[in-house]
Amino acid sequence: MMVVENGLSERELEILKLVATGASNKEIAVRLVISPNTVKVHLRNIFAKIEVASRTEATLYAMRMGLVSPGNSNHTAEYDETALGDERPLKPLPRTRPLWMYLAIGAVLSLIALLFVLAIRPQISPAALVTPPVPTPLSRWSFQQSLPVSSFGMAIASYEGTIFLFGGQRDGQISGMVNAYRVENGAWQEKAAKPTPVKDAGAALLGEKIYVPGGLGVDDKPTALLEVYDPRSDRWELAEPMPIALSGYALASFEGQLYVFGGWDGAGYSDRVFVYDAGEDAWQERQPMETPRAYSSAAVLGAKIMLAGGVNQQGRLTDLLAYYPQRESAGEAAWESRSGLPENREWISLVALAENLYLVGGSLDQESARLPILRYDENTNQWESLDQPPVAIGAQPGVAAIGNHIHFFGGDLAGTAQSEHLAFQAIYTVLIPAISR
């Protein structure tokens, strides 16, 4: 049930906004008091997360997401689309005619054409008139290439347009299988197996490597191992283990660090929070949660990590919490409560897209497994119900957000692993053509 989102960190959002205003790497470096090389590193990570190859594409992405208004980004198109280096100015763009002039001309031409058609068309009797069919609303759901093996409880992460699924319950047993799904062509490929088979683990991208801590092993006991996968070389390596063995935790990647919330330690539900620094290859413990929990879900939203739901010895939890890492570093209270879940669900998954949270998942029975997606608007602190999936998804699917879509892989329906792969279009892109002389 672990999820991954392609959300940007606070620093990356700052740099993306500056790129969208036409600022060069040197100007960004001066503005943020960092080196130009650091700017290039951030841009490389930004381009990978939002899947673009140029500054112009990044600017269009920022406009679609509402990070900048079109009026603040009209300089970007005047520069060469160099991916990471400073821009090279080109000649100014040609001046455009006022839009109202083209609209007026179009209206006049349309009226003339209509009068011409009315003048030459034959007379039609009322009996011959047929009411046109009412168009069916477009569905946001689509079926994609199914999983090679029916699965649930996988760890999942994305890297450069490819979604990786690690381990999970496959063919009735805990597996170390790794499958990669290329979104561009819908093709599956099997990769090097995870050395330690687990389920109920999470995966997160740091830099260009995917980190998979803990999980429930084949002996039905949680492990503390931290295994690291390099998608470029298709190889695994070991890193510093977690301070305690955990499975069913919530995982998030924020500002170059891993955050692990709660989980099951083999004897009970945990309220502990651990942070892993890849540069130091070391773990630290942070402020604990007020309520211990396992099988909750986390997603990064702006400068905070949102934590939703879960279970403990008292049953299902329906709260939504906001955790601010920078506040804790400053010695302030790091946790805030937000509007709780409108439904008492378990095995939920949480993902962030375009400054909104999307909650998916349900319980183990067939009926409630088709619960609709819920979207949380931070500005109003309210939840709203979206489309219901066309088929039952089940519990503990693999969930990943990439581009404008949320992908769902497998799931558990009454103890049976599924192989369905669905995609939900969370964001619609509207292209407005430019009119020039």
Backbone torsions as a table, in degrees:
resi	resn	phi	psi	omega
1	MET	NA	5.5	-178.7
2	MET	-74.7	148.8	-176.5
3	VAL	-126.9	167.7	175.5
4	VAL	-139.3	145.2	176.8
5	GLU	-127.9	153.4	179.0
6	ASN	-96.2	36.3	178.5
7	GLY	-69.0	151.2	-179.1
8	LEU	-97.0	151.4	176.0
9	SER	-74.5	170.4	-178.9
10	GLU	-60.4	-44.0	178.7
11	ARG	-64.0	-41.9	179.5
12	GLU	-65.1	-36.6	176.3
13	LEU	-63.3	-41.4	177.7
14	GLU	-58.7	-46.4	-178.2
15	ILE	-67.3	-40.5	178.9
16	LEU	-62.0	-40.8	178.4
17	LYS	-63.7	-40.5	179.6
18	LEU	-67.5	-40.1	176.0
19	VAL	-59.1	-40.3	-178.1
20	ALA	-67.0	-20.6	176.7
21	THR	-88.8	-0.5	178.6
22	GLY	94.0	8.7	-178.8
23	ALA	-70.6	141.7	176.7
24	SER	-81.4	170.8	178.0
25	ASN	-59.7	-41.8	-179.9
26	LYS	-64.9	-40.7	179.0
27	GLU	-65.6	-39.8	177.5
28	ILE	-64.0	-43.0	-179.5
29	ALA	-60.2	-43.3	178.9
30	VAL	-65.8	-41.7	-177.7
31	ARG	-63.1	-41.6	-175.0
32	LEU	-98.6	1.6	178.7
33	VAL	58.5	50.2	174.6
34	ILE	-135.3	171.8	-178.2
35	SER	-83.3	154.7	175.8
36	PRO	-58.4	-34.7	178.0
37	ASN	-63.7	-37.6	176.7
38	THR	-64.7	-37.7	176.5
39	VAL	-60.2	-43.0	-179.9
40	LYS	-63.2	-40.0	178.7
41	VAL	-62.3	-45.8	178.0
42	HIS	-61.0	-42.2	-179.4
43	LEU	-63.0	-38.3	178.7
44	ARG	-60.9	-43.1	178.8
45	ASN	-67.4	-40.3	179.4
46	ILE	-61.8	-47.6	-177.9
47	PHE	-61.3	-37.5	179.9
48	ALA	-68.4	-41.2	-176.7
49	LYS	-68.7	-40.8	-176.7
50	ILE	-97.4	1.7	173.4
51	GLU	59.8	56.2	173.5
52	VAL	-126.7	165.8	-177.7
53	ALA	-123.4	-0.1	-177.6
54	SER	-148.2	165.6	178.9
55	ARG	-67.6	-34.6	178.9
56	THR	-65.5	-43.5	176.8
57	GLU	-62.8	-38.6	177.2
58	ALA	-63.4	-39.1	178.3
59	THR	-63.8	-44.0	178.1
60	LEU	-61.9	-38.8	176.8
61	TYR	-62.1	-44.8	-179.7
62	ALA	-62.0	-37.2	178.1
63	MET	-67.5	-41.5	-179.9
64	ARG	-64.9	-36.4	-179.2
65	MET	-79.9	-6.4	179.7
66	GLY	79.2	16.9	179.9
67	LEU	-73.4	-31.9	175.6
68	VAL	-137.9	156.4	176.4
69	SER	-89.2	153.5	-179.9
70	PRO	-53.9	-33.2	-179.4
71	GLY	-67.1	-22.7	-179.1
72	ASN	-92.9	-2.4	-174.8
73	SER	-124.1	21.7	-175.4
74	ASN	-79.9	-2.5	178.8
75	HIS	-90.2	-20.9	-171.7
76	THR	-61.8	-39.0	-176.6
77	ALA	-67.6	-11.8	-179.2
78	GLU	-85.0	1.7	-176.5
79	TYR	-114.9	156.7	175.2
80	ASP	-63.7	144.0	-175.5
81	GLU	-83.9	48.7	175.0
82	THR	-66.7	132.3	-170.4
83	ALA	-64.3	-49.8	-172.8
84	LEU	-124.5	-25.6	-177.0
85	GLY	-76.9	175.8	177.3
86	ASP	-65.1	150.0	-175.8
87	GLU	-76.2	152.1	176.2
88	ARG	-110.4	115.4	-174.3
89	PRO	-64.5	137.8	174.7
90	LEU	-107.0	-177.8	178.2
91	LYS	-67.2	151.1	-177.6
92	PRO	-59.1	151.3	176.7
93	LEU	-69.6	147.6	178.6
94	PRO	-64.2	150.1	178.2
95	ARG	-69.8	147.9	-179.3
96	THR	-108.6	149.3	174.9
97	ARG	-75.5	155.4	177.1
98	PRO	-59.6	140.0	-177.7
99	LEU	-62.7	-33.9	-177.4
100	TRP	-63.4	-29.4	-179.8
101	MET	-65.5	-43.5	179.0
102	TYR	-67.3	-37.3	178.8
103	LEU	-64.3	-41.3	179.5
104	ALA	-64.6	-44.7	179.0
105	ILE	-62.3	-42.9	179.2
106	GLY	-61.6	-39.4	-179.7
107	ALA	-65.5	-41.2	179.4
108	VAL	-64.2	-45.6	179.9
109	LEU	-63.2	-39.3	178.5
110	SER	-63.7	-41.3	179.1
111	LEU	-63.7	-41.6	178.7
112	ILE	-63.1	-43.5	179.8
113	ALA	-63.1	-40.3	179.9
114	LEU	-64.3	-43.5	178.5
115	LEU	-62.9	-38.0	179.5
116	PHE	-64.6	-44.1	-179.7
117	VAL	-64.1	-41.9	179.5
118	LEU	-64.4	-30.3	-176.9
119	ALA	-76.1	-31.0	-173.6
120	ILE	-104.7	-13.8	-175.0
121	ARG	-73.4	147.9	176.9
122	PRO	-71.7	157.6	178.3
123	GLN	-70.9	136.4	-179.8
124	ILE	-118.6	132.9	179.8
125	SER	-73.5	151.8	178.2
126	PRO	-58.2	-30.5	-178.5
127	ALA	-67.0	-23.3	-177.6
128	ALA	-84.3	-10.1	-178.7
129	LEU	-72.5	137.9	179.8
130	VAL	-123.4	130.4	177.8
131	THR	-71.7	124.1	-179.4
132	PRO	-66.1	148.7	-179.7
133	PRO	-66.5	148.2	177.3
134	VAL	-77.5	125.0	-178.3
135	PRO	-63.2	142.1	177.7
136	THR	-80.7	131.0	179.7
137	PRO	-58.2	140.5	179.5
138	LEU	-66.4	136.5	178.2
139	SER	-85.8	142.1	176.5
140	ARG	-80.7	-12.8	-176.2
141	TRP	-93.6	146.9	173.7
142	SER	-147.2	148.3	176.6
143	PHE	-88.5	133.4	178.7
144	GLN	-114.6	-179.9	-179.5
145	GLN	-59.2	125.0	-176.0
146	SER	-65.2	161.6	177.4
147	LEU	-66.2	147.7	175.6
148	PRO	-62.9	-32.3	-179.5
149	VAL	-136.0	135.4	176.8
150	SER	-58.3	133.3	-170.1
151	SER	-152.1	159.1	166.2
152	PHE	-157.5	164.0	178.9
153	GLY	71.8	25.6	-179.4
154	MET	-82.1	155.3	164.5
155	ALA	-87.2	148.4	-172.1
156	ILE	-146.8	139.7	178.0
157	ALA	-154.8	158.3	180.0
158	SER	-121.7	149.5	179.8
159	TYR	-149.9	118.5	175.0
160	GLU	48.1	54.5	174.4
161	GLY	79.9	7.3	178.9
162	THR	-122.3	134.5	178.1
163	ILE	-102.2	126.9	-178.3
164	PHE	-107.3	132.9	176.7
165	LEU	-113.6	126.1	-174.7
166	PHE	-116.0	126.0	172.0
167	GLY	60.3	-141.8	-178.3
168	GLY	97.5	-175.4	176.8
169	GLN	-92.1	113.7	-176.9
170	ARG	-132.9	130.9	-178.9
171	ASP	52.3	37.9	174.1
172	GLY	82.0	5.5	179.0
173	GLN	-142.9	156.9	178.0
174	ILE	-70.2	131.1	-168.6
175	SER	-123.1	159.1	171.3
176	GLY	-109.4	11.5	-177.5
177	MET	-61.3	143.3	176.8
178	VAL	-126.4	123.6	177.3
179	ASN	-119.7	142.2	179.2
180	ALA	-118.0	129.2	179.5
181	TYR	-112.9	117.6	178.2
182	ARG	-87.1	112.5	-173.7
183	VAL	-64.0	-35.2	-174.4
184	GLU	-60.4	-43.4	-177.0
185	ASN	-117.2	1.6	176.9
186	GLY	68.4	28.3	-176.8
187	ALA	-103.0	142.0	175.8
188	TRP	-99.9	147.2	175.9
189	GLN	-145.0	135.8	177.5
190	GLU	-85.8	136.1	-177.7
191	LYS	-113.2	-179.1	179.7
192	ALA	-59.6	130.5	-175.9
193	ALA	-66.3	148.3	175.1
194	LYS	-66.3	131.0	-176.6
195	PRO	-56.7	-36.7	-179.4
196	THR	-112.8	108.0	178.7
197	PRO	-62.4	132.3	178.1
198	VAL	-148.8	162.3	165.3
199	LYS	-130.6	174.6	179.4
200	ASP	56.6	38.6	175.8
201	ALA	-116.5	168.4	176.4
202	GLY	-117.1	165.7	177.4
203	ALA	-139.8	143.4	-179.4
204	ALA	-147.9	145.4	-179.8
205	LEU	-90.5	126.0	171.4
206	LEU	-125.2	117.5	-174.9
207	GLY	65.0	-119.1	178.6
208	GLU	-119.4	24.8	177.0
209	LYS	-128.8	152.2	-178.5
210	ILE	-109.2	125.8	-175.7
211	TYR	-103.9	130.4	-179.2
212	VAL	-125.6	95.7	179.7
213	PRO	-88.7	148.9	169.2
214	GLY	55.4	-147.6	-177.6
215	GLY	112.2	170.3	-180.0
216	LEU	-95.2	121.4	-175.9
217	GLY	-83.8	-179.4	-177.8
218	VAL	-66.6	-16.7	177.0
219	ASP	-90.4	10.9	-179.5
220	ASP	62.4	27.6	175.9
221	LYS	-123.3	142.3	178.0
222	PRO	-69.1	152.9	178.2
223	THR	-117.9	158.7	178.2
224	ALA	-104.1	-0.7	-175.3
225	LEU	-61.4	143.3	172.5
226	LEU	-117.1	107.2	180.0
227	GLU	-106.5	139.1	-171.9
228	VAL	-120.6	128.6	-178.1
229	TYR	-109.1	132.3	176.2
230	ASP	-102.0	106.3	-176.7
231	PRO	-68.2	-19.9	179.5
232	ARG	-75.8	-39.6	-179.4
233	SER	-100.3	-7.9	-177.6
234	ASP	57.7	47.0	-179.6
235	ARG	-132.2	157.0	179.8
236	TRP	-112.4	152.2	173.5
237	GLU	-146.8	161.5	179.2
238	LEU	-97.4	144.6	173.5
239	ALA	-124.1	-178.1	-177.9
240	GLU	-59.8	125.9	-179.4
241	PRO	-64.5	160.8	174.1
242	MET	-64.7	155.9	178.5
243	PRO	-60.1	-31.0	177.2
244	ILE	-137.4	159.6	176.8
245	ALA	-76.2	135.1	-177.1
246	LEU	-146.6	147.6	166.1
247	SER	-137.6	165.4	177.8
248	GLY	63.0	25.9	177.6
249	TYR	-84.6	170.8	170.6
250	ALA	-102.3	139.3	-173.4
251	LEU	-129.4	139.9	175.9
252	ALA	-145.4	147.4	174.7
253	SER	-106.6	122.2	-175.3
254	PHE	-142.2	123.1	176.2
255	GLU	50.7	45.7	174.8
256	GLY	77.8	13.9	179.4
257	GLN	-133.4	154.8	174.9
258	LEU	-96.1	137.6	176.7
259	TYR	-119.9	123.7	-179.7
260	VAL	-113.8	123.6	-176.2
261	PHE	-115.1	122.0	172.6
262	GLY	60.9	-147.3	-179.8
263	GLY	118.3	-175.0	178.6
264	TRP	-111.9	123.2	-175.7
265	ASP	-98.3	10.6	-179.7
266	GLY	98.3	-19.0	179.5
267	ALA	-126.2	-21.6	-178.6
268	GLY	-172.5	-178.3	-179.1
269	TYR	-86.7	139.3	-174.2
270	SER	-101.4	146.3	173.2
271	ASP	-111.5	9.8	-172.7
272	ARG	-85.4	152.1	-179.9
273	VAL	-125.0	126.2	179.8
274	PHE	-120.9	146.7	179.4
275	VAL	-125.7	131.9	179.7
276	TYR	-112.4	129.0	176.3
277	ASP	-103.6	113.7	-177.0
278	ALA	-67.3	-35.1	179.9
279	GLY	-63.9	-37.5	179.8
280	GLU	-93.0	-12.6	-173.7
281	ASP	49.7	52.5	-175.8
282	ALA	-145.3	152.5	178.4
283	TRP	-108.3	148.0	172.3
284	GLN	-133.6	153.1	177.1
285	GLU	-101.7	139.9	-178.8
286	ARG	-114.6	-173.8	179.8
287	GLN	-56.8	133.2	-179.9
288	PRO	-74.7	162.8	173.1
289	MET	-77.2	153.6	177.7
290	GLU	-67.6	-32.0	-176.7
291	THR	-121.8	122.2	175.8
292	PRO	-65.0	151.0	-177.2
293	ARG	-165.1	158.0	170.2
294	ALA	-134.5	163.9	177.8
295	TYR	56.7	33.1	167.9
296	SER	-88.0	-175.9	-178.5
297	SER	-142.8	144.6	-175.2
298	ALA	-127.0	150.7	176.8
299	ALA	-151.9	144.7	-179.9
300	VAL	-85.3	130.5	178.9
301	LEU	-135.9	100.4	-178.5
302	GLY	68.6	-125.2	-177.0
303	ALA	-94.3	19.5	-174.9
304	LYS	-144.8	166.1	175.6
305	ILE	-112.9	124.0	179.6
306	MET	-92.6	135.5	-178.2
307	LEU	-124.9	126.0	-174.3
308	ALA	-125.8	138.1	167.1
309	GLY	61.4	-151.2	-177.0
310	GLY	116.5	-174.8	177.6
311	VAL	-137.3	155.7	170.1
312	ASN	-150.4	-165.4	-175.4
313	GLN	-64.1	-17.2	179.0
314	GLN	-92.2	-5.8	179.6
315	GLY	118.1	-156.1	-178.2
316	ARG	-74.6	147.9	177.1
317	LEU	-111.1	144.0	-177.6
318	THR	-123.4	15.7	-177.8
319	ASP	-84.6	159.5	173.9
320	LEU	-126.0	120.3	-175.7
321	LEU	-116.6	149.8	175.7
322	ALA	-117.0	126.3	-179.5
323	TYR	-114.8	125.3	-178.1
324	TYR	-107.5	101.2	-178.7
325	PRO	-60.0	-39.0	-177.2
326	GLN	-68.2	-31.0	177.5
327	ARG	-66.3	-41.2	179.5
328	GLU	-65.2	-38.0	177.9
329	SER	-63.0	-27.7	178.8
330	ALA	-90.1	5.3	178.6
331	GLY	81.5	15.8	-179.7
332	GLU	-99.3	168.8	175.3
333	ALA	-65.8	129.9	-171.3
334	ALA	-98.8	-13.8	-172.4
335	TRP	-109.5	140.2	173.1
336	GLU	-134.8	151.2	176.4
337	SER	-98.2	143.4	176.1
338	ARG	-124.9	-179.5	-178.5
339	SER	-59.9	125.1	-175.5
340	GLY	-69.2	170.3	-179.4
341	LEU	-64.6	137.1	-179.1
342	PRO	-72.6	-15.4	-179.9
343	GLU	-131.4	148.7	-177.0
344	ASN	-86.7	77.8	-176.1
345	ARG	-100.0	157.2	170.6
346	GLU	-124.8	167.2	-178.6
347	TRP	56.9	40.5	-177.5
348	ILE	-82.0	161.9	173.3
349	SER	-130.7	142.4	-175.4
350	LEU	-124.3	136.9	178.1
351	VAL	-143.5	148.2	-179.2
352	ALA	-112.3	134.0	175.6
353	LEU	-145.8	129.7	173.8
354	ALA	51.0	48.9	175.5
355	GLU	63.7	21.4	173.5
356	ASN	-126.7	153.1	173.5
357	LEU	-101.7	140.5	175.6
358	TYR	-121.3	126.3	-178.6
359	LEU	-112.2	129.4	-179.0
360	VAL	-134.3	164.3	176.8
361	GLY	112.1	167.5	-178.7
362	GLY	-163.1	-165.9	-178.6
363	SER	-85.5	-171.3	-170.1
364	LEU	-83.7	-12.3	-176.3
365	ASP	-84.2	155.8	-173.1
366	GLN	-59.9	-41.3	-174.4
367	GLU	-69.4	-51.7	-175.9
368	SER	-74.5	-11.1	177.3
369	ALA	-70.5	-11.4	177.1
370	ARG	-102.2	26.4	176.1
371	LEU	-61.0	143.9	-177.5
372	PRO	-70.6	163.7	172.9
373	ILE	-70.7	141.7	175.7
374	LEU	-111.7	137.0	178.3
375	ARG	-116.3	133.1	179.8
376	TYR	-106.7	124.4	177.6
377	ASP	-100.2	113.8	-176.8
378	GLU	-66.8	-31.8	-178.5
379	ASN	-63.6	-36.9	-179.5
380	THR	-101.7	-9.4	-176.7
381	ASN	55.9	43.9	-178.1
382	GLN	-134.6	154.5	176.1
383	TRP	-103.9	147.9	172.1
384	GLU	-135.9	150.1	-177.8
385	SER	-91.0	133.5	178.5
386	LEU	-109.9	-154.1	-172.8
387	ASP	-69.3	146.2	173.3
388	GLN	-84.8	140.9	179.3
389	PRO	-64.7	151.1	-178.7
390	PRO	-68.3	-25.0	177.0
391	VAL	-135.5	164.9	178.6
392	ALA	-66.5	131.6	178.5
393	ILE	-89.5	-43.0	179.7
394	GLY	91.0	-173.8	-177.6
395	ALA	-90.8	153.3	174.8
396	GLN	52.3	47.5	171.7
397	PRO	-75.6	163.3	168.0
398	GLY	-82.1	130.5	-176.0
399	VAL	-129.2	128.6	179.8
400	ALA	-142.4	137.9	175.0
401	ALA	-101.8	127.5	178.6
402	ILE	-147.9	127.9	-173.6
403	GLY	66.7	-130.8	178.9
404	ASN	-98.0	5.9	-172.5
405	HIS	-118.1	153.9	170.5
406	ILE	-112.4	124.8	-177.8
407	HIS	-102.1	140.3	179.9
408	PHE	-122.2	126.6	-177.5
409	PHE	-121.3	123.4	173.5
410	GLY	62.7	-145.9	-177.2
411	GLY	132.9	168.4	-177.3
412	ASP	-113.9	116.1	175.7
413	LEU	-113.0	105.8	178.2
414	ALA	52.7	41.4	177.2
415	GLY	86.2	2.3	-179.9
416	THR	-110.3	124.2	178.9
417	ALA	-70.2	142.9	-178.3
418	GLN	-109.4	162.5	-179.9
419	SER	-121.0	4.8	-178.4
420	GLU	-65.4	147.0	173.5
421	HIS	-130.7	111.9	-179.5
422	LEU	-114.7	153.2	174.7
423	ALA	-127.3	135.8	179.0
424	PHE	-116.5	123.1	179.5
425	GLN	-82.3	102.5	-176.6
426	ALA	-81.8	-27.0	-175.7
427	ILE	-130.2	133.9	174.1
428	TYR	-101.4	136.4	179.0
429	THR	-104.2	126.4	178.1
430	VAL	-110.1	119.3	-179.9
431	LEU	-94.0	126.9	178.4
432	ILE	-107.6	115.3	-176.9
433	PRO	-68.4	145.1	175.8
434	ALA	-86.7	138.2	179.7
435	ILE	-111.8	120.4	-178.5
436	SER	-133.1	161.3	-178.8
437	ARG	-85.5	NA	NA
